[in-house]
């Protein structure tokens, strides 16, 4: 196969940190509030602006609280688990790496006794009809490492007694979240809007706030996890008074990405861009015999972190180790050509490719990437046959 003539303008297809928004440059950070305390009035105003713009773009209900928290989405999820779990039994959904991580932390770190795990292999969802939402439920909305997302929230009862704790880091800003069926939602800056790392967002429903104020965990709470003081919610955290010192460079970058999100049509525009990217990639998958979606059910396929399996019989006959090595070789060939960075599947997932199709990626770049994927596969098979 001849080398494609068209190259992606931006070769960044990583599923985290994700591509910066189109047209981004370092000059966008010139207004950052640097060299001063983030607790000074202008610093607090910028932090509060991130919160307010995030709420608006995501169409969060007015009675929810939203905070900037440390340690990315991981920190936000852990803060929720350590602060809220204990009063009820817990159901955990695990169909990819991050769900498995939350399950392990609940069992091995918090050591809760009444925990049920509903697991499924990569590419599938567990049986959601078995989940009891009168218990607390912990789950990812979109499986970043499996390419499987929840098709809806119909399995969550509106009159539930338990809390639903949703890790939405690769869904927020690319999928419409059903706020009425959720109680805790977390995400990070470095996912769907291409922000810089180390900062997370924690959103709490009134029911979650009530639990925080009524429940005292049985374990010691690190300072970074403390959301209450004297049994009452620390409201300042939800007004931009962060628990630890944030990077104001990252804050400026987050504001830039949020302004861009507003300019492209808010949530509808972001979802539309992501779905257009996915459609371009899906068209290629449909006509390409050596590749397929890891998620077999179209209803639960993610349109952000798209995970692909190599289904060529010669590749499928290889050992797991040889398959992983083959994927790394394929990804390395594309990286060396400067057309695609970081598209090998997650280390815990089956051997395959993972391509980010979120809103900060341009559809034309996805289309160009597909040409190069065909080229790389042709080169790999030719080299293997030599």
C-alpha positions, 0 to 999 in steps of 0.5 A: 500500500502506498503511503497516504498523502493526507496527514492528520493536522493534529496526531494526538488521539490519546484517551488521556490526557486528550488533545487540546482544543483546535487552535490552542496555543501557549499564548492562551495562558498569558492571563493566568493568575501567577505569583500570588495566592490562589486565595486572593480575590482575583484567584478565587474569582477564576476558580469560581469561574471554572465552577460556574462555566462547568455547571452551565455547559454540563447543564447541572441542576441548580441545587447541586454543588460542584468543587475543584478537588486534587488528584484528577478524577481519581482523587474525586472518586476516592474522596466520594468513596471515603466520605460517603460509603458505609451506611448501606451495602454497596453494589459495584459495577466493574467492566473495565480497569477503573471499575475494577480499581474502585471495587478493589479500594472499597473491599481492600482499603475501606474493607466494607463487609457488604459489597456485591460486585457485578463484573463483565469482561472487556467489551461487555456490560454486566447485568444491570437488572441485578443492581439494587439502587436501594444500596449505594452503587459505584460505577463508571459511565463510560469505560475508558479502557474498554470502549463500553458505555452505559446506554441509559440510566433506566436501571436506576430508580428515581425513588432509590434509597441509596446513592449513585456514585458515577465516575464520568471522566470520559463521558462529561462534556461528550455525553448528556448525563442524566442528573436526576438519576445520579448523586455523585459525578466526577471527572477530570480536566485532562479528558474531554476538554483537553485540559491539563492534569492533576485537577478533578471535579466533584459534583454532589446532589442534595442527597449526597450532601445530606449523607455527608452531613449525617454520616461520620466515616469509621476510618480516619479522613485525610485532610484532602478528603474532608468536605465537612467541618463540624458536621456541616458541608464546607461551602467554601470548597464549592465556591472556589476555595480549594482544599489544596493549592491548585495550578493557576496555569491549569485553571487558565487552561480550563477556562480557555477550554470552557470558553471554546466549549461555549463557542461551539454550542455548549453541550449539544455542540460538544456531543455533536462533534464527538459523535461525528468523529465516532461516525467517521471511525465507524465507517472505516471499521465497517469496511475494514476486515481486519478490525472491529469494535471491542464492544460488540453491542452497538447500544453500549459502544462509547463514542469517546474512548473507542476501543478496537480489536484486531480480528484478522485470523492470523493475529487472533491465532497469536499468544496474548503476549505476541498480540500485545507486542504486535499492537505496540509495533503497529502503534510505534510505526504510526508514532514514528510516522508522526500521524498518531500518538498513544493509540495502543489499548490500555495495558490492562485491556485485551490487545487492541487500539484505543482512539479518542474521538472526543470533541477536541478532535477534528473529524478530518483528522479521524478520516486521515488517521483511518488511511494511515491505520490501513497503511500501518497494518499493510506494513506490519503484515508485509514485515511479518511475511518477509 
